[in-house]
């Protein structure tokens, strides 16, 4: 079942392989970054599969950091799922369900 969500990167993991980037140097949408996404990266979109250890979180993104940005977000493999979020090798993410009707009413 597809779920409309807001996902926020809250912090890095204790043993992160790649440090979080900073907004001055991270190149959004590029695969050749030497860092992971900056902390406080926020995306809104449609997540179509449940979070599961060993899988990736894939979201059809409609908004990134407050700006319309249609695209696909894909995390690295999920290491842990907890109530309200998930952990990858580098990052801790918070997942909040959103009401699509309310979201669209703001446009």
C-alpha positions in Angstrom: 0.0 0.0 0.0 1.4 3.4 -1.0 1.8 5.8 1.9 2.3 9.6 1.7 5.1 10.5 4.1 7.6 13.1 5.2 11.1 11.7 5.8 13.8 13.7 7.7 17.4 12.8 8.1 18.0 13.5 11.8 21.6 12.6 12.4 24.5 10.3 11.4 25.0 6.9 12.9 27.7 6.3 15.4 29.9 4.3 13.0 28.9 6.0 9.7 31.1 5.1 6.7 30.4 8.5 5.1 30.0 11.7 7.1 27.0 13.9 6.4 27.6 16.5 3.8 27.0 20.2 4.2 24.6 22.2 2.1 27.4 24.3 0.6 29.2 21.3 -0.9 26.7 18.5 -1.3 25.4 18.1 -4.9 21.8 17.1 -4.7 20.9 14.3 -7.1 24.6 13.3 -7.9 25.9 9.8 -7.3 29.5 11.0 -7.0 29.2 12.8 -3.6 31.9 11.8 -1.1 29.5 12.4 1.8 26.0 11.2 2.7 23.0 13.5 2.6 23.3 16.6 4.9 21.5 16.4 8.3 18.0 17.9 8.2 17.4 16.8 4.6 13.6 16.6 4.3 11.6 15.0 1.6 7.9 14.5 1.1 6.5 11.8 -1.2 5.0 8.4 -1.8 6.6 5.4 -0.2 5.2 2.2 -1.8 6.8 -0.6 0.3 7.0 -1.1 4.0 10.4 -0.5 5.7 12.3 -3.7 6.2 15.9 -4.6 7.3 18.1 -5.3 4.3 15.9 -3.4 1.9 16.1 0.2 0.7 13.6 2.9 1.4 12.3 4.1 -2.0 10.1 7.2 -2.2 8.6 8.9 -5.2 9.6 12.4 -4.1 7.4 15.5 -4.7 9.2 17.9 -2.4 12.7 18.3 -1.1 13.6 20.9 1.6 10.5 22.9 1.0 10.8 23.1 -2.8 8.9 21.1 -5.4 11.4 18.5 -6.7 9.9 15.5 -8.5 12.2 12.5 -8.4 13.1 9.3 -6.6 14.8 9.1 -3.2 16.5 5.8 -2.4 18.3 5.1 0.8 21.1 2.6 1.3 20.2 -0.8 2.9 18.2 -0.4 6.1 20.0 -1.7 9.1 17.2 -1.2 11.7 13.5 -0.2 11.7 12.0 1.5 14.7 8.6 3.0 15.5 8.6 6.2 13.5 11.8 5.7 11.4 14.7 3.7 10.3 18.5 3.5 10.4 20.9 2.9 7.5 24.7 2.5 7.7 25.2 6.2 7.7 22.0 7.9 8.8 19.0 7.9 11.1 15.7 8.9 9.4 12.3 9.9 10.9 9.2 8.9 8.9 6.0 10.8 9.5 2.7 9.8 7.7 1.1 12.8 6.1 -2.4 13.5 4.9 -2.3 14.0 1.1 -5.6 16.1 1.0 -4.2 18.5 3.5 -0.9 18.8 1.7 -2.6 19.5 -1.6 -4.9 22.1 0.0 -1.8 24.3 0.5 -1.1 24.5 -3.2 
